[in-house]
């Protein structure tokens, strides 16, 4: 993974459009999910996703392949972006996460089973209660289906500590379903 | 067991729904991608384009430098020609080049006039060199005298040592002056040859009747003036050639102006005889 994205970053530095497209297609959905989990608001997640790619172009010249992987570098920018966002906004209502969006409420209130609907709401509440690290791992492991190896490169954490984190999140989710 | 599977199915369903909920909007992704790629194209020009732009930039700079040099060069050339700079001036060779170009570019009717003008210029330069050489020869004779005086007056050992030093310096100066004199003599000979060549060309033009009759008188009188002032017989020209040139001139310009070459010749031979006596 590292080599692939480092090469892409190198090509992007040289102004290769296709490399930029590949990077975007891979990272954009991941970033969106991550920002959605962290901020709880689709519009904010979209804004942050857009912002991060613009920042990538501004900072691509400073990326040094010898100092680390491109995915680690780009994820660091994403995390800093979220921090900046919180610093500016300070408090974000996580209730936005579920019901403020029309699409979202349609999605939940549509043809779905009311029980599942309820579980979904509970699930989103659970996400809200997860800490920063757990939210990060949740978005990468559960929503983006990344392998432990890839997540470890991104988060700069060892695979074993990631497994512990994921286990902790799993436990919380299981608890939610056991109570049903 | 059944409950376990039910729970697992619910878990899977909920996870699937969460994933679906967290999927980014396709329209948003497309817009965002377009914006990102547009910025990539705008702010990171492709490497080839960069190289090309560097080449273009280099070309632009060299073109600018070239234009400035051409501008300065042509300015200097025009100045050198218009101001008719001295033979010792750094722009003298440039002036000569411009003159050659002017002769090449001049029309066949303008050429004799221009060549006469150039012959006049050479004559003026020769006169200037002669004047300078006179000064140099005076300096040389003064230095020679000083050397002989210094050699005669020294009596004590100290005086002899001092005079020897003085003599060495003076001799060096004398040598330099003599070398300078020789150089100027060579230049003068060269200029005289060129002047005569120009005059020869003008006479050729007159002989071949390429000059308008209305201009003839003025041209002939200018050439006559230069030829009369060119008294020396140095350079590559022999006495025979000189006489031949005079004869050709007399033959072609005789009907337009009064030429008293024979009298001039007699005067000159008398002068030389007087000098001998």
Interface residues (C-beta under 8 A of the other chain):
Chain A: X12 X13 X14 X15 X16 X17 X20 X21 X24 X25 X28 X29 X32 X33 X36 X37 X42 X45 X46 X49 X50 X53 X54 X57 X58 X60 X103 X104 X107 X112 X116 X119 X120 X123 X124 X139 X142 X143 X173 X174 X177 X178 X180
Chain B: X7 X10 X11 X13 X14 X15 X17 X18 X19 X20 X21 X22 X23 X24 X25 X28 X29 X32 X33 X35 X36 X37 X39 X40 X41 X43 X44 X45 X46 X47 X49 X50
